Amino acid sequence: MATKVVMEALSPTMEEGRLVKWLKNEGDQVKNGETLAEVETDKAIMELVARGEGVLRKRLLPENEAAPVGQLIAVIAPPDENIDALISGAGGASAAPSAAPPPPADVVAKANETAGASPVPRTGAQAQGETSTPPQEKVTSTPPATPASRPAAAAPAPSGNGGRTRSSPLARRMASERGLDLQAVQGSGPGGRIIKRDIEAAVAAAPSAQQAAPVPGSLFPVPEGPDFRDAPLTQIRKTIARRLSESIGPIPTFYLTAEFDMERVAEMRTAMAAMGDEYKVSFNDIVLKAVATALSQHPEVNAHWLGDKIRYFNRVHIGMAVAIEDGLITPVIFDADRKRMSEISREARELAKRARERKLKPEEYTGSTFSVSNLGMFGIDQFTAIINPPEVGILAVGALEEKPVVVDGQLTQRKRMRVTMSCDHRVVDGALGARFLQTLRRLIENPLMLVY
């Protein structure tokens, strides 16, 4: 009996997947549960496994092509079974809902909530699979024009004044800047005079020739090849664009900025490092712990906006923004307020490493109740971050800087750090956000309160 292989929902928010690589060829024997292909979801690269046994008779989706969830992408069947009806009925349309294997229960539960709303981390046994290879980017660039495809040279423009081509001063300057030979340009002005639009038309008609031509008087040669390349959107970039568009438009956001004294944090961090490698923590680890502790004291900020209700969480799960090669992902540190800084540090390093390798499982990047984004390591002293819905706040952390400040009436040098909190005004009012930052300041400027 034939088995339809469809594009499965391998993550809670996945709407379509890009087939990165087929691991089975047509004619190969396939066992139930065996990996058929690698699929790029909106968050990571996952394994698509077989839901039946037989021979992989037909692959309907080429590598590097995307398909919506539920679309038929391959057929597994006995070697002697006729599958023409299945293949002809595919035609790029989605397979019938009954043909798709039922998604895992944790994915269904996540989809029925709002993305990222589940406060309970799932076990590794419930994961769909792990990554194995990085995505293969498909790049489309404008090919250089071949001699056969280049337009024939236009007839020389009428000339006068001893054979000199008639042209406007602007046209001559534009031609000089672009390395154009005015003798090869057809003039459309009065009496065949070359004007601005003729130069623009000539440049548009033969872009490759102009790119290769040297610019008179230029110290640097113009690079050969096309002016640009077009890269198709990856699934993660599509998701980032969609999710952030959902955030910045409809969410009434306001921003609160505060500057914290980091002198005691720096002293504590140095003292912890002297105790051994297992106690070494980064400034960001300390900030994550402080934010989690502050959220436990202000559950009104540790919330999700769900349209018809507000969900307040009793557990604190911090989303930690991590930059990856083609976008951004927020792995989650669950119950961060209940973990020691050394535990947060180890977990943050491991999650960041797995994120950059595209090996995160769905349960490792969903379920956050509040997020933190840190660009301080890039020398950014202050910025605003976009809220990741349905969360109602995100903290943007800037760089640690030495600044002159007045302490007890004396001018001195202190380590300072700026943070900006983006707040969803539908849930977090100005006074509530200010109180949260006051608590955060107290914890960071007195970091021994975070050690237990």
N, C-alpha and C positions, 0 to 999 in steps of 0.2 A: 504494500500500500504506500502511495506517494506521501511524502511529508513536505509541506510548504515551509520554506525558510523565509521569515519576514524580518524586517527591521524592528528589533525589539526596543522597548523603552528601558535602556540600561542605566538611566539616572532619573531621579524624581521629576526633574524639570525638562527632560529631553523631549523635543518635538520632531527632530530629524537627526539623522546620523550620517557621517561621511565614512565610507568604506575605505580604510587606509590600506589594508592588505588582505588578499585572500591567502589563507594558509592551506587550503585544499584546492586541487585542480579538478576540472571536469573528468569524470571517470575514476576518481579515487574512492576507495571504500571509506565509509564514515560510520562511526559508532555513536550511540546515544551519549551525549555529554562531551563529545570531542570538540575541540575548538575548530571552528570553520574559518573565522576571519577576525581581524582587528578593526574595531569601529571607534571613530572619534565622536564622543558625545559632546554636550555643551560644557563639560568640565574636564574630562580625561579621556584616555584611550582604554577601551574595555574589550574583553573577548566575547565574541558571539559564538555560542555553543550550539551543537546540533540537538534537536528535540526528537530525533528519530534515527533509524539505521537504514543502511543501504548504500547506494552509489550516488555520488554528487553528479547528477545527470546534466544540470544546467545552471550556469551562473548568469543572472540577469542584470546585475549591477556591476559596472566596471570599477576598478580601483580609482580612488580619488573623487568618485562621484557621490553625491548625497541623495538620500531618500527619506521621505517622511516615515514616522513610526507606523508600522502596520503594512507597509508596502512589501509585496513579494519580491525577493531578491535572488532566490535560488530554489531549486527543487531537488530533493533527495528521494530516490525511488529504486526499486529493483531494476536490474539491467534490461529486463524484457517488458517492463510496463510502459504503455503509451502515455506520454505526458504532454502531447501536443495541445490538448484542451487547456491544461494548466498554463502553459507558456503563452498561448494565443490570448488567453483571458487576462494575462498580466498587463501588458501594454502600458506599463508605467503607472497604472492605477493602483490604489491601495487594495490589499487583499481583504477578503471578507472578514469582519471581526471574529467570526467563529473559527477562522483558520489560524489566527494568531494564538501562540501559546499564552496561557494566563500569566500576567506579570507577577513577580514575587509580591507577597502580602505587604512587605514594608514599603515597596514602591507605590502600591495602590493607596495605602494609608497616607503616604506623603502627598500624593497627588490630590487626594480628597481634602487635605488640609490646605494651607497656603504654603508655598515653597519655603522650606526652612523652618516650619513651625513646630516640628516635633522636638520636644525637650529631652528625649531619651535617646542616647547613642545606641546604635545597633551593633551586633556582634559581627566579627569578621566572617563567620560562617554564612551570613546572609548576603555577603557581597556577591556581585555578579561576576567579578573576575578582576585580574590585574593587568597592567600595561606591560608591553614587552618591547615595542619599538616606537621611536618618535614619529610624529606625523610626517608624511611626505607632501611637501607643499607643491602645489601646482601653480606655476607662474606663467602668465600669458604676457608676452611683450610684443611690441610692434616690430616686425622683422624689417631689416634694412631693405630698401627698394632695390630690386635687381635691375640690371640694364634693360631687360625686356619690359619691366613694369613701369619704368620711368617715362614720363611724358616726353614726347619729342620736343626738341628745342624750338621755341617760337621763332618766327621770322624776325630778323633784326628790325628794330624800330627805325623809322625814317630819321635821317640825320641831316644836320645842317652845320653851318659854321665850320667849313673845312672838314666834314665827315664826322664831327662830334655828335654823339647820340643826344637827342633832345630829351631833357629830363628836368624835373623840378629839384630845387636844392634839398628838400626833405627826402625825396626819392633817392638822390645820390648818397645822402648820408646813411639812409637805411640800407642801401645796397652795399655800401662800404663796411658797415657794421656786421653784415651777414655774409660777406664774401661773395656777393652776387656779381656776375658779369652783366652789365647793362646791355651789352650787345645782344644777349640771349633773351632779353625781356621784351615782350610785345607791349607797346604803349597804347593806352586807351584815352589819353587826354586829347586836347585840341591839336590837330595836325599830327597825331601819333606820339605826342609827348608822354614820357613815362612819369606817372604820378604815384602817390602813396599806395593806392589800392593795387596797382600793378605789382609792386614789390611784395606786398602781403600775399597776393595770389601766387606769385612765383615761389615764395617760401613755403606756402601750404602745399603746392604741387610737388615739390621735390624736397621733403624734409631731410632725407638721408644724405643727399648731396650737400645740403647746407651744413649739416652737423659735422661732416668730414672736412669742410673747407676751413682753412685757418682764418682767423680774424685779423685783418691788417692792424699792426701796431700792438697786438696783444702779447703779453709776456708768457702766457700759458696757452698751449694748443687746446682747441676744442676737442673733448673726448669723442671718439667714434662710437657709433651705435645709436640706438633709439634714445629719445629724451626721457622716457619713463617706462615702467613696467606695471602691469595690472596683476595683482594677486587676489585670487578668490578668497572670500571670507571663510575663516575657520569656524567650526561650530562654537568654540568658546568666545570668539570675537562677536559672532551673531548674538549670543546670549548676553554678553556684556552690553552691547548696544541696545538690545531690547529692554533689559532689566533697568539700566540707568535712564533710558527714556521714560520708563514707567515711573521712575523716582523723581527726577528733577522737574517734570511738568506738573503732575497732579498733587505732589506733596508740598504743603505750605511749610517751607523750611526757613528757620532762622538760625543764626550762628552766635556762639558765645566763645570769646577768646580770653584766656588767662595765661599768666606767666608764673612759673613755679621756680622756687629756689631749689637747686639740685645738689647743693654742697654736701649735705648729709648723706644723700643717696650715693654720691661718688665715694665718700669716706667708707660707707658700709660695704660697697661693692669691692673696694680695695681690700678691706679686712676679710671679706669672705673669700676672695681669690687667694689670700695668703694661707687659708686653711686647707687648700688642696683643690685639684681640678674639679672634684665633684660638687664643690660649692661655688664655682665660677658662674656668674650670671651676667647677662647684658643689661643695659639700661632699659631696653624694651621689655625684657622679662619682668623687671621690677614694675614698669608701667602697667603691664598686663595684670599682674597680681593686684596692684593698687586699684585699677579699674574694676576688677572682679569684686574686690572687697567693698568698694563704694556702691556697686550695683546691689550687693546683698543688703546694704543699708537703705537703698532707695529703689525698692521694687517697682515703683511707678515708672522708672526709666527702663527697667528690664522687661520690656513688653513688645508685643506685636500689634499692629493695626490690622484688623481683619475685615474691614468694611462695615459690618453690622455689629461688631463688638471689639473690645480691646482685651487681649489675652495677657495677663500678668503672670510671669513665671516665678516659681519658687526656687528654681535652680538657675545658676549663672553659667552660660555657655558662651565663651568669647570667640568671635570670628576674628582671625588674624590675617590681614591682607598680605598676600605674597605675590610679588611680581614674577611672572613666568615669561617664557620667550614670546608668546603671542597673546598675552593678555594679563589677567589678574584673577586670582582665586583666593577664597578665604577659608582655609582649613580651620577646624573648630577645636578649641581646648575646652572639653566638657568639665563642668563643676570646678572651674578655675578658682573660685573663691575658697574651695576646700583643699586646694593643693599647695604644697610648699613651693617657694620660688625655684628651688633646685629641680623639682618635678616639672614645673612649667617650662623651665629652661630646656630640659632634655626633650620634652614633648614638642616644644616649639621648633627646635632644631630638626627633629626627625620629620615633623610635618612639612616644614619648609623644604627639606631635601626631597621628600616624596612628591611634593607639589611641583617642583622644578623638573623632576623626572617624569611627570605626568602619570604617577602611580597611585594617586589618591583613590580610595574607594568612596562611593556615594555617601556612606555614613560618616566619612571623615570630613566632608565639606558641607554638610547640611545640618540644620538644627541650632544654629547660633541665635542667641537672644540679643546680642549687642556686638558691634565690631570696632576694631582699632586699626588704624592705618598709620604707618610710621614712614616718613620720608626724610627723617633727620640724617640718616646715613648718607644721603645725597647732598647734604648741605642746605636743605630747604628749611628756612627758619620758621615759616608759618604757611599754612594752606588750609583750604576747606575741602572736606571729603563729601561724596554723595552718599546719602543713606541707602542701604541695601534693604529694600522692602521685603517682608513686612515689618522689619525692625523699625524702631522709632528714633534711633540715634546712632551716631558714629563719632569716634574721637580721632581727630587728625593730630599727629604728634610731630613737632618740628625738631630741629637740631639742638644739641646741647652747646651753649656758647658761653664764653667768658665775657662778662659785662661789668662795667663800673656801676655800683649801686651804693646807696646810703644805708648803712646798718648802724643803729644806735648813734645816729648823728655823725658817723664817720664814713668817708668815701672809701670803698674797698672793692676788690675784684671778686665776683662770685659766679659760680656756674648757674646758668639760667636756661629754662626751656619753655617754649610756648606751645600751648595746645588749643585747638579750636574744636568745639563740639557742635555738630550739626544736629538740630532738633526738629522732629516732626511736630508742628504746633497743634495738630489734632489730638495729640496725647500729652506732649511735654510743653508746659507753659514756661515762660521766661524765668519766673521765680523758682520753679522746680529744677530747671536746668542749672540755675545759679547755685542752688543748694547742693546739687550733685557735685559741681565743680569745687565748691567749698570743702566738701568732704574729701574729694580727691586730692586737693591741695594739702589738707591736714595729714593725709596718709603719706603722701610723697615727701613732704617736708619733714616728716617724723617717721622715717621708714622702719624703725624698730617695731612700730605697731603692726607691720606686715610679717614679722618673723615670729613663728611659733612652732 
